[in-house]
Amino acid sequence: MSLFRELLEGFTSGVIEGAANHLAGLGSRVEEYGRVERLCAAIGWTVDERSGNMVALHFKDPLVGTRKVMVSDGDGPLVVLSAVSHAIHPARLVPEQVAGNLLIRNWNLDIGAWEATVDRDGDAIFRVTYSALGAGLDAHSFKYICERLANEALAFDRSMQAAGLLAAR
């Protein structure tokens, strides 16, 4: 891990921990059990899948049918929301234009950031992720974040499809 990344993660952890401690000192609950369900109910959505502390919300997608927005640790002080691209390639064979596309997309995003990881099979997985302070999430911001992530994943997949790089799962 690079020194810059360690410093950035340390800073981020400190800010989150400080905010959580501040909220706890004010008598606010750092953990808010059922937060995602409450937010979904407020905007007329339902939780489509649940596995441990991960919730999946399904969105209609003209390209892939169903686009999932994953919400991790929805009850915690830091809620992580993400949408995964359906473009999957062996990590060793990812074209350079994909990395360039991700950098340009990150530059232009109003929320979240694209990341690439490698799964157990050696495939590159592309995910757009946003982290939010749980105590600051209201129904309006939750809806906005989820829809932006789903739309951004669709836009990325369309760009991959146009380049002939969208492989079926």
HELIX and SHEET records of a PDB file:
HELIX    1   1 LEU A    3  GLY A   25  1                                  23    
HELIX    2   2 ARG A   35  ILE A   43  1                                   9    
HELIX    3   3 ALA A   91  LEU A   93  5                                   3    
HELIX    4   4 GLU A   96  ASN A  108  1                                  13    
HELIX    5   5 GLY A  134  GLY A  136  5                                   3    
HELIX    6   6 ALA A  139  ALA A  162  1                                  24    
SHEET    1   A 6 GLU A  49  SER A  51  0                                        
SHEET    2   A 6 MET A  54  ASP A  61 -1                                        
SHEET    3   A 6 GLY A  65  SER A  72 -1                                        
SHEET    4   A 6 LEU A  78  VAL A  84 -1                                        
SHEET    5   A 6 ASP A 123  LEU A 133 -1                                        
SHEET    6   A 6 HIS A  89  PRO A  90 -1                                        
SHEET    1   B 6 GLU A  49  SER A  51  0                                        
SHEET    2   B 6 MET A  54  ASP A  61 -1                                        
SHEET    3   B 6 GLY A  65  SER A  72 -1                                        
SHEET    4   B 6 LEU A  78  VAL A  84 -1                                        
SHEET    5   B 6 ASP A 123  LEU A 133 -1                                        
SHEET    6   B 6 ALA A 113  VAL A 118 -1                                        
END                                                                             
